[in-house]
Amino acid sequence: MVQFIQAQNVGLAYLEEKFSLQLAEDDAFFREWFETLPEITDSEKQELDKVKLHFLRLVKHPPLSEETVKLVVLSPLLSLAGFYDEPFYIRGEQSIEISAEDEEEIIRGRIEILVIQEKFWVLVIESKRSSFSLLEAVPQALVYMLTNPSQDKPTFGLVTNGSHFIFVKLTKQNTLKYALSDEFSLLRRKNELYQVLSILKNLSKILS
């Protein structure tokens, strides 16, 4: 009998066991988040400073919904990075199902934000769960990324709750491998949205 599992209830240990998913420990595997990143212009920095200001103002009046996070933080970032322009296209919330070969378990879930050209998945966690570690949401992002049918090109993801950001990379060649970036935060003195945008712009260039 087939057993259905909700994506949000899946952990890394389950994915590593059922799909032979491996953590890539070599920094060279995921260099897209730190190597040869494009510069951020002064005007982009001004826009990002406003985004940070708006977010910090809103968090004084919780809870923040996913829709608010998308509107205030994520949408400006994607726009500045060029993901609203050609050749990219964006789809909203989607249902997904995946199963490991010869397994009687199927993972079901809904993407909570955007799929960009089947290569970049953006997952938003409720901001009201600010104490919720993004690392706990990474398995859910990987579940969605595993549904990408492409075998020869890497898939990238971004997990955010509006204040924190982690990038994810997944490859399917020979073995399934993944790696994570450092975590970036809006709550530090320096505006780390600069780095987030620089990485997004780099991924935009790579994926286009």
C-alpha positions as CSV (number, residue, x, y, z in Angstrom):
1,M,0.0,0.0,0.0
2,V,1.4,3.4,-1.0
3,Q,2.1,5.7,1.9
4,F,1.8,9.5,1.4
5,I,4.1,11.8,3.3
6,Q,3.8,15.6,3.5
7,A,6.9,17.5,2.3
8,Q,7.0,19.6,5.4
9,N,7.4,16.4,7.5
10,V,10.5,15.2,5.6
11,G,14.0,15.5,7.1
12,L,17.5,15.3,5.6
13,A,18.0,11.8,7.0
14,Y,15.0,10.6,5.2
15,L,16.1,12.1,1.9
16,E,19.6,10.8,2.3
17,E,18.3,7.3,2.9
18,K,15.5,7.1,0.4
19,F,17.2,9.0,-2.5
20,S,20.9,8.4,-1.7
21,L,21.2,12.2,-1.4
22,Q,24.7,13.3,-0.3
23,L,26.0,16.5,1.2
24,A,28.9,17.9,-0.9
25,E,31.6,18.9,1.5
26,D,34.0,20.4,-1.2
27,D,33.6,24.2,-1.3
28,A,34.1,24.0,-5.1
29,F,30.8,22.2,-5.5
30,F,28.8,25.4,-4.7
31,R,31.0,28.3,-5.6
32,E,28.2,30.2,-7.2
33,W,27.3,31.8,-3.9
34,F,30.7,33.2,-3.1
35,E,33.0,33.3,-6.1
36,T,33.3,36.1,-8.7
37,L,30.0,37.8,-7.6
38,P,28.9,40.9,-9.5
39,E,29.1,44.3,-7.9
40,I,26.1,46.0,-6.4
41,T,25.5,49.5,-7.6
42,D,25.0,52.5,-5.3
43,S,21.4,52.8,-6.5
44,E,20.8,49.1,-5.8
45,K,22.2,49.6,-2.3
46,Q,19.8,52.4,-1.7
47,E,16.9,50.2,-2.7
48,L,18.0,47.4,-0.5
49,D,18.5,49.8,2.4
50,K,14.8,50.8,2.0
51,V,13.8,47.1,1.8
52,K,15.6,46.5,5.1
53,L,14.0,49.6,6.7
54,H,10.5,48.6,5.6
55,F,10.9,45.0,6.9
56,L,12.3,46.1,10.3
57,R,9.3,48.5,10.6
58,L,6.8,45.8,9.8
59,V,8.3,43.2,12.3
60,K,7.3,45.6,15.1
61,H,3.7,44.6,14.3
62,P,3.6,40.8,14.0
63,P,2.6,38.5,12.7
64,L,3.9,38.8,9.1
65,S,2.3,36.6,6.5
66,E,4.1,34.9,3.7
67,E,2.4,37.3,1.3
68,T,3.8,40.3,3.1
69,V,7.3,38.9,3.0
70,K,6.9,38.3,-0.8
71,L,5.7,41.8,-1.3
72,V,8.1,43.7,0.9
73,V,11.4,41.7,0.7
74,L,11.4,39.0,-2.0
75,S,9.7,40.9,-4.9
76,P,12.3,43.8,-4.9
77,L,15.2,41.3,-4.7
78,L,13.9,39.2,-7.6
79,S,13.2,42.4,-9.6
80,L,16.7,43.9,-9.0
81,A,18.3,40.5,-9.9
82,G,16.4,40.4,-13.3
83,F,14.2,37.4,-12.6
84,Y,11.1,39.3,-13.8
85,D,12.7,39.9,-17.2
86,E,13.3,37.7,-20.3
87,P,14.4,34.9,-20.6
88,F,12.9,34.0,-17.2
89,Y,9.3,33.0,-16.4
90,I,7.8,32.5,-13.0
91,R,5.1,30.1,-11.8
92,G,3.4,30.4,-8.5
93,E,2.3,27.8,-5.9
94,Q,2.4,24.3,-7.3
95,S,1.6,20.8,-6.1
96,I,4.3,18.2,-6.3
97,E,4.8,14.5,-5.8
98,I,8.0,12.4,-5.9
99,S,8.8,8.9,-5.0
100,A,12.1,7.0,-4.7
101,E,12.6,4.1,-7.2
102,D,10.9,0.9,-6.0
103,E,9.6,2.7,-2.9
104,E,6.0,2.6,-1.8
105,E,6.2,6.1,-0.3
106,I,5.2,9.3,-2.1
107,I,6.0,12.7,-0.9
108,R,3.4,15.4,-1.4
109,G,3.7,19.1,-1.0
110,R,2.9,22.6,-2.3
111,I,5.6,25.1,-3.3
112,E,4.9,28.2,-1.2
113,I,6.2,30.7,-3.7
114,L,7.9,30.6,-7.0
115,V,9.5,28.3,-9.6
116,I,11.7,30.2,-12.0
117,Q,12.4,28.5,-15.3
118,E,12.4,25.1,-13.6
119,K,15.9,25.8,-12.4
120,F,15.5,28.1,-9.4
121,W,13.1,27.4,-6.6
122,V,12.2,30.0,-3.9
123,L,10.6,28.8,-0.7
124,V,9.1,31.2,1.8
125,I,8.6,30.3,5.5
126,E,6.1,32.1,7.6
127,S,7.8,35.1,9.2
128,K,5.8,34.7,12.3
129,R,7.9,31.6,13.0
130,S,11.1,33.7,13.3
131,S,12.5,31.3,15.8
132,F,12.1,28.5,13.2
133,S,15.5,27.6,11.8
134,L,15.8,27.8,8.1
135,L,17.9,24.6,8.2
136,E,14.7,22.8,9.2
137,A,13.1,24.0,5.9
138,V,16.0,23.0,3.7
139,P,14.7,19.4,3.3
140,Q,11.4,20.8,2.1
141,A,13.2,22.9,-0.5
142,L,15.2,19.9,-1.6
143,V,12.0,17.9,-2.0
144,Y,10.7,20.4,-4.5
145,M,14.1,20.7,-6.3
146,L,14.2,16.9,-6.7
147,T,11.1,17.1,-8.9
148,N,13.1,19.0,-11.5
149,P,13.3,16.5,-14.5
150,S,16.7,17.9,-15.7
151,Q,19.6,15.6,-15.0
152,D,22.5,17.4,-16.6
153,K,22.2,20.9,-15.0
154,P,22.2,22.0,-11.4
155,T,19.1,23.3,-9.6
156,F,19.3,26.2,-7.2
157,G,17.0,27.2,-4.3
158,L,16.5,30.0,-1.8
159,V,14.9,29.5,1.6
160,T,13.8,32.6,3.4
161,N,11.6,33.8,6.2
162,G,12.0,37.4,5.2
163,S,14.8,38.1,7.7
164,H,17.2,35.2,7.0
165,F,18.3,33.6,3.7
166,I,20.0,30.3,2.7
167,F,20.9,29.3,-0.8
168,V,20.8,25.6,-1.9
169,K,22.4,23.8,-4.8
170,L,21.4,20.3,-6.1
171,T,22.9,18.2,-8.8
172,K,21.7,14.9,-10.2
173,Q,24.6,13.7,-12.3
174,N,25.6,10.1,-11.2
175,T,24.6,10.7,-7.6
176,L,22.3,13.3,-5.9
177,K,24.4,15.9,-4.2
178,Y,23.5,19.1,-2.4
179,A,25.2,22.0,-0.6
180,L,24.2,25.1,1.3
181,S,25.5,28.7,1.4
182,D,26.1,30.6,4.6
183,E,23.0,32.1,6.2
184,F,22.5,35.8,5.6
185,S,20.4,38.0,8.0
186,L,18.6,41.3,7.9
187,L,19.1,41.6,11.6
188,R,22.8,42.3,11.6
189,R,24.2,45.8,11.5
190,K,25.6,45.4,8.0
191,N,22.9,45.1,5.3
192,E,23.5,41.5,4.1
193,L,20.8,42.0,1.4
194,Y,23.8,43.3,-0.6
195,Q,25.3,39.8,-0.6
196,V,21.9,38.2,-1.2
197,L,21.3,40.4,-4.3
198,S,24.8,39.8,-5.6
199,I,24.3,36.0,-5.4
200,L,20.9,36.3,-7.0
201,K,22.4,38.4,-9.9
202,N,25.1,35.7,-10.3
203,L,22.5,32.9,-10.5
204,S,20.5,35.0,-12.9
205,K,23.5,35.3,-15.2
206,I,24.3,31.5,-14.9
207,L,20.7,30.4,-15.5
208,S,20.1,32.6,-18.4
